[in-house]
Amino acid sequence: MSAPEKIEAPVQVEDHGLLRFLTCGSVDDGKSTLIGRLLFDTKAILADTLQAIERTSQKRGTGAIDLSLLTDGLQAEREQGITIDVAYRYFSTGTRKYIIADAPGHEQYTRNMVTAASTANLAIILVDARKGVLTQTRRHSTLAHLVGIPHLLVAINKMDLVDYSEQTFAKIKADYLEFAARQGIADVRFIPLSALNGDMVVERGERLNWYDGPTLIEILETTPAAHTEHAEPFRFPVQYVCRPQDSANPELHDYRGFMGQVESGSIQVGDAVTVLPSGRRTTVKAVHLGGVDIGRAITEQSVTLLLSDEIDISRGDMIVKRAEAPTPVKEIRATVCWLSETPMDRARTYLIRHTTREVKARLAAIAHRLDVNTQEKMPAEQLAMNDIAQVELKLAQPIFADPYTVNRSTGAFILIDESNNNTVGAGMIL
Amino acid sequence: MTAPLTQHTLSHLDWLEAEAIHIMREVAGQCANPVLLFSGGKDSICLLRLAEKAFRPGRFPFPLLHIDTGHNYREVIEFRDRRAAELGERLIVRSVEASMARGTVVLKHPGESRNKHQSVTLLEAIEEFGFDCCIGGARRDEEKARAKERIMSFRDEFGQWDPKNQRPELWNLYNARVHKGENIRAFPISNWTEMDVWQYIEREHLELPSLYFAHTRPVVLRQGALVPVDVPLVTGELTNRPKAGEEILEKRVRFRTVGDISCTAPVESDADTVEKIVLETATTPLTERGATRLDDQTSEASMEQRKKEGYF
């Protein structure tokens, strides 16, 4: 075996955290080529993977190496030559780790795109420079906006097929901005690309000199990684209660640790807190991670809170700062995406999972359904798979919610069908 | 102190750690009788550290389970037992050889790899103890079927994964609900890459079995891979005897992945410290499984196929 040639990939030197982003578009827009290009130019594809793709490309007679093969994983997808499910891909630069959620583009996979979008902080919406803004572009943008992805990037691809024309880019940008203004989409950027030739992806190339903005990778490197850049109210849903009850160790005898992830805001020792739903008040005695007191915790950290007073708290309760408590609600208005092949049944109750809390829910009314292609609001009697609708739900017990546009964690929920325990709906509280 | 307007963000390892802790606590909060699969390999060693971070000073809310093919490296088995004892957690071992004795595992021929047969023994253990969730150290970057698997992956009462009928998984709202007999496989380090694992091992100063570091051992060249030969088992018996005509080479190697002896191969390397391995991982031209797993190269869909049959 000859020693394989070494390639230089960057070792993480500084750490600018982790960015999750979504790519939407179809193979026709060059989405797989773009992902392939990003992985290839950041040295995330290794030789044996490339060889496997080469073998498969030859076997199927597609000729040139088909980078789209990198992103279809399942047998059924290979058989049909399409992407059905969301695939996750990873790469890293010298400073940042990236998770790509690669969502299939077709209308019937709306639920997959909503799934992929739920954890993304940036969406790349691919547009074929020859075709401009299409129904699909508007659908993807509507969904990305609906699911609250804070940063949208319209990547106008295949610039090589329109002679790298600045006018074409400007026309598409103007068309898109007109649509975006109607939809209330504010944070949107534009970039011309040729994923095939690698122009403006990782390298600038020579052919788009009229464009003086950042390359795709520069945009990714500088997009804020946190879900929000604002100071947010502290929200700490309790996942699990630690009571070691170790009689041999007096320090642990009365230990009660409330375990969870900081969904938003921050907390430090001494902060005055309220526990929901009981409304009991106390202060934070310690913030532990792995048994060590770290004094303070910020958004997305998983920690254990110790409180000054002995209060009965269990999974599903929420610890908040006293001055910024959310209102408990038993009736909610929400945008729901229906995910199940079985339509929503108005006569049935479902289980709603909101943070770590589970309560029974019933559909009270459907205000309207949203046509994701035309952005029109239509009357609706029921919800079928991939439908998106504004609804009213009645809950058996209160939840402690914030509007989704304000807080993507405490504004989100899923619906579960108890008969088979499937996740059947995804909701965003209005 | 006033709250800053711009929040800090976590480093990538802190973020991955926080996510994994959250997933483990969701398992503890939602499942009645979970178990953590611990093989003594690097990924499950990370899982143990994450469980410490998630649950200490309490005990883990689950025992540890190892499905032993009987063809595991002695160093790894010794490490497994020692680590479990150090943590003071309960370790359950169930063996493929016991399934063979019961007749539930039948090898096609005595030399057949026992790796895929772990599924049978795992399902038997799940039934014996009534586990409703198995926490495993699989990562999405390992293999293309894994790239599409959920963090909480539903298995029916036959342990089967149905890739076309997976539960949608949104935000960090995991659904681990099952009916009796069904099962969830939970993967807290789904979003980690091989590099992340090594960086975490480095940061946390985690101890590993010696096989992960460069050492000299006899190997033969078989189908393009270095295959270790004359490997002593826990019993002292030698396994993987060289075939007639094969030339035994003394090579300096390390393992990137450690599993059943019959299907994991080492790579040539001089990296004898975690720091050197991190550097080597950054410059390797081959993927972890491509370099070292003999079981995944059989067909394009071999991992997917095994997972449908109950493999983790």
Interface residues (C-beta under 8 A of the other chain):
Chain A: M1 A3 P4 E5 K6 I7 E8 A9 P10 V11 Q12 D15 H16 G17 L18 L46 A47 D48 T49 A52 T56 D72 G73 L74 Q75 A76 R78 I84 D85 V86 A87 Y88 R89 Y90 S92 R96 K97 I99 R111 N112 V114 T115 S118 T119 P224 A225 A226 T228 E229 H230 A231 Q239 Y240 C242 R243 P244 D246 L252 Y255 G257 M259 G260 Q261 G265 S266 Q268 L289 G290 G291 I298 T299 E300 Q301 S302 R315 L339 R353 T355 T356 R408 S409 A412 F413 I414 I416 E418 N420 N421 N422 T423 A426
Chain B: M1 A3 P4 L5 T6 Q7 H8 T9 L10 S11 H12 L13 D14 W15 L16 E17 A18 E19 I21 H22 R25 E26 A28 G29 E52 K53 A54 F55 R56 P57 G58 R59 P61 R140 D141 K144 A145 A147 K148 F154 P163 K164 Q166 R167 P168 E169 L170 W171 N172 L173 N175 R177 V178 H179 E182 S190 N191 T193 M195 D196 Q199 L221 G224 L226 E268 V278 L279 A282 T283 T284 P285 L286 T287 G290 A291 E300 A301 E304
